[in-house]
Amino acid sequence: MIPPKGHTSNNMIAVIITLGFVFAVGLILALIVASQYNGLVVLRNAVKTAFAQIDVQLQRRHDLIPNLVEVAKRYMSHEKDTLEGVIQARSAAVTAAKQAALEPTSPHAVQHLVSAEQALGGALSRLFALREAYPDLKADGQMTHLMAELSKTEDRVAVSRQSYNNAVMQYNNKTELFPSSIIAGIFKFYPADLYQVSNEDAKNVPSVEF
């Protein structure tokens, strides 16, 4: 039995409307996904850029330390273990910084760096404490200059660290809030670690006496 022409026409219209509705919904969803994905990318890149500023200052810190140890060796030849401890801690910190720089938002990358930097700070503190027992070393102009540069670098690290943590907070909020949290899960946008330093670690910043 052939259906009436009007009935066929109505069915076609219904199909077109349904397809149009499905297309519109799909387009809206695609736009939402694209918007949320792009927003996550922008914030993740902001974290990477902020970390790059920390990395620059840490590299400067790491570059200063071998020179500082060489100067200390002139006066502290009997403190071999302490000097080697600084060099070993520096090497571990350099490695951790390189790993974190590759992907600052990867899980625990920055925390590993923080731990390495804390160990380096502790090693430097022991060296600076021993320095008090060597008047000639305390009076050495190159040592004083290097310690002053280290202190300035620590201040720059602190400023860069705050900018980085602000960027991380914005990025992490985006990965946790709906609906962007769904997109973050699908495309593996992992929360980033804050660069947190305890009050005790802050005491490891070298002080310079003129």
C-alpha positions in Angstrom: 0.0 0.0 0.0 1.5 3.3 -1.0 1.3 6.0 1.8 -0.3 9.3 1.0 2.0 11.9 -0.4 1.2 14.2 2.5 2.2 11.5 5.0 5.5 10.9 3.2 6.2 14.6 3.2 5.5 14.9 6.9 7.9 12.0 7.6 10.7 13.7 5.6 10.2 16.9 7.5 10.4 15.1 10.8 13.6 13.3 9.7 15.1 16.6 8.6 14.2 18.3 11.9 15.6 15.4 13.9 18.8 15.4 11.9 19.1 19.2 12.3 18.5 18.9 16.0 21.1 16.2 16.4 23.6 18.2 14.3 23.0 21.3 16.3 23.4 19.5 19.6 26.6 17.8 18.3 28.0 21.2 17.1 27.3 22.8 20.5 29.0 19.9 22.3 32.0 20.0 19.9 32.3 23.8 20.6 32.1 23.2 24.3 34.8 20.5 24.2 37.0 22.7 22.0 36.6 25.7 24.3 37.4 23.7 27.4 40.3 21.9 25.8 41.8 25.2 24.5 41.3 26.7 27.9 43.2 23.9 29.6 46.0 24.2 27.0 46.4 27.9 27.6 46.6 27.4 31.4 49.0 24.5 31.1 51.2 26.6 28.9 51.1 29.4 31.5 52.3 26.9 34.1 55.2 25.9 31.8 56.1 29.5 31.1 56.0 30.3 34.8 58.2 27.3 35.6 60.7 28.4 33.0 61.3 31.5 35.0 62.1 29.4 38.1 64.3 27.2 36.0 66.4 30.2 34.8 67.1 31.2 38.4 67.8 27.7 39.5 70.3 27.2 36.7 72.0 30.4 37.8 72.1 29.1 41.3 73.6 25.8 40.2 76.2 27.6 38.1 77.4 29.6 41.0 77.9 26.7 43.4 81.0 25.0 41.7 82.8 28.4 41.9 81.8 28.8 45.5 83.1 25.3 46.3 86.4 25.9 44.5 87.0 29.1 46.6 86.1 27.2 49.8 88.6 24.5 49.0 91.4 26.9 49.3 90.7 27.3 53.0 88.7 24.2 53.9 90.9 21.4 52.6 90.0 19.3 55.7 86.3 19.6 55.1 86.2 17.2 52.1 83.0 15.5 53.1 81.1 18.8 53.4 82.4 20.1 50.1 81.6 16.8 48.3 78.2 16.8 49.9 77.5 20.2 48.3 78.6 19.0 44.8 76.6 15.8 45.1 73.5 17.7 46.2 74.0 20.2 43.3 74.2 17.3 40.8 71.0 15.8 42.1 69.2 19.2 41.9 70.4 19.8 38.4 69.0 16.4 37.3 65.7 17.1 39.0 65.4 20.5 37.5 66.0 19.1 34.0 63.3 16.5 34.5 60.8 19.0 35.9 61.5 21.4 33.0 60.5 18.7 30.5 56.9 18.6 31.9 56.2 20.8 34.9 52.6 19.6 35.1 53.4 15.9 35.3 52.6 14.3 38.7 55.2 14.8 41.4 57.8 16.3 39.0 58.1 19.6 40.9 57.9 17.9 44.3 61.0 15.8 43.3 62.7 19.1 42.4 61.7 20.7 45.7 63.1 17.8 47.6 66.4 18.0 45.7 66.6 21.8 46.2 65.9 21.3 49.9 68.8 18.8 50.1 71.1 21.3 48.3 70.0 24.1 50.7 70.9 21.9 53.6 74.3 21.1 52.2 75.0 24.8 51.6 73.9 25.6 55.2 76.4 23.2 56.5 79.1 24.8 54.4 78.2 28.3 55.5 78.2 27.2 59.1 81.7 25.8 58.8 82.8 29.0 57.1 82.4 30.8 60.4 85.4 28.9 61.7 87.6 30.1 58.9 88.3 33.9 59.2 90.3 34.0 56.0 87.5 32.4 54.1 85.0 34.9 55.6 87.2 37.7 54.5 87.7 36.4 50.9 86.2 38.9 48.5 85.3 36.3 45.9 83.5 34.1 48.5 81.5 37.2 49.7 80.6 38.1 46.1 79.4 34.5 45.3 77.3 34.4 48.4 75.8 37.7 47.6 74.9 36.5 44.1 73.4 33.3 45.6 71.3 35.4 48.0 70.0 37.6 45.1 69.2 34.4 43.1 67.2 33.0 46.0 65.2 36.2 46.1 64.5 35.8 42.4 63.5 32.2 42.8 61.0 33.2 45.5 59.4 35.8 43.2 59.3 33.3 40.3 57.9 30.6 42.7 55.0 32.8 43.6 54.1 33.5 39.9 54.4 29.8 39.2 52.1 28.8 42.1 49.5 31.3 41.0 49.6 29.8 37.5 49.3 26.3 39.0 46.3 27.2 41.1 44.4 28.5 38.0 45.3 25.5 36.0 44.4 23.0 38.8 41.1 24.7 39.3 40.3 24.3 35.6 41.2 20.6 35.8 38.9 20.1 38.8 35.8 22.2 37.9 32.9 20.9 35.8 32.7 20.6 32.8 36.4 21.1 32.1 37.2 18.3 34.6 35.6 15.9 32.2 37.8 17.1 29.3 40.9 17.1 31.5 40.2 13.5 32.4 39.7 12.4 28.8 42.8 14.2 27.4 45.0 13.5 30.5 45.5 17.0 31.8 47.0 16.1 35.2 47.0 18.6 38.2 50.4 20.3 38.7 52.3 20.4 41.9 52.8 23.6 43.8 56.4 24.7 44.5 56.2 24.8 48.2 59.0 25.6 50.6 58.7 25.2 54.3 59.8 27.9 56.8 62.7 25.7 57.9 63.9 25.4 54.3 63.8 29.2 54.0 66.5 29.4 56.7 68.9 27.8 54.3 69.1 30.9 52.2 72.6 32.2 52.5 73.2 35.4 54.5 76.1 37.7 53.6 78.0 39.6 56.2 80.2 42.4 55.0 
